[in-house]
Amino acid sequence: MDSAFALLVAIVVLGLAFEFVNGFHDAANAIATVVGTRVLSPAAAVLMAGLLNFAGAVSGTAVATTVGKGIVDPSAVTQVTVISGLISAILWDLITWYYGLPSSSSHALIFSVVGAGVATAGWNVIVFAGLSRTILGIVYSPLAGFLFASLLLIALFWAFRRTRRVVASTLFSRLQLVSSAYMAFSHGGNDGQKTMGIIALALFSYGALGQQFFIPTWVMVAAALAIALGTASGGWRIVKTMGFSLGELQPVHGFAAETAAGTVIEIATRFGVPISTTHAITGAILGVGTARRAKGVRWGLAGRIVVGWVLTIPGCFGLGYVVKLVLTALLGM
């Protein structure tokens, strides 16, 4: 086995490992509210989320294509670039998972690859048109989730204002099963495609895809399975933070938050924009909390989460840059 092929195999394995880590790191995005409102047990919720993550991940390739050729120039990067980005993103995910912070796995991967790409070929390697759309998504996803969830909850309160509380609670307990499934599907559709793009980038760099960049079917299926298995394995630290610590949730609040976040993610996915599902669902949860009463949200904890988001961009860029330099020195490539 030549060194280039061995490195490609390592990238595929690491890519699927990242997708598995992404699954359990971001499990809370799909199931935090349905667990927090006690509509489903944690075990049932993660099983449902795992299956629907898989379905969402194989529903398209628009985001995968953006990540694979719309962030850094695929013709200017090397196998070492890609593996450096993956290692950096996995390290960042594990660090934030350990501390229970719902940081963005998506932006960890993207900015790690950008950092490694700059270490490889300088600033010209960046595809600024694609990266600017990703940065816009950082701002767009939590704000859109916040506003949509707030307005939806207000509309639901008005529409059911004459309904008895017990009847409304029963109704939204059932509806939240649908909204949670929708959130899990949309999460898989956006997050599940990002590793597909990275593996395809490595295949293109190796020469396995020929002259035209595309996402092979086996890459789609493998990445979808990895994120589904990761989601099914848990992620309880962040489930606790998202489902219980940000604010007290009832089924109607969970339904509004999941419906809002799922819609924001679905729109971005179909336009090929790799946004953070963590940003979207956190913004939506804060939105329903604020619509109830501003004091119903633990703003101090929300502030810590925002700090985690902000640190992800320079942290992963720097980590990706350093890991690339270290691997280049060690491998001599």
Secondary structure, DSSP 8 states (H G I E B T S, - for coil): --HHHHHHHHHHHHHHHHHHHHHHHSHHHHHHHHHHTTSS-HHHHHHHHHHHHHHHHTS--HHHHHHHHSSB-TTT--HHHHHHHHHHHHHHHHHHHHTT----HHHHHHHHHHHHHHHHH-GGGB-HHHHHHHHHHHHHHHHHHHHHHHHHHHHHHHHTTTS-HHHHHHHHHHHHHHHHHHHHHHHHHHHHHHHHHHHHHHHHHHTTTTTS----HHHHHHHHHHHHHHHHT--HHHHHIIIIIS----HHHHHHHHHHHHHHHHHHHHTT----HHHHHHHHHHHHHHHH-GGGS-HHHHHHHHHHHHHHHHHHHHHHHHHHHHHHHHH--
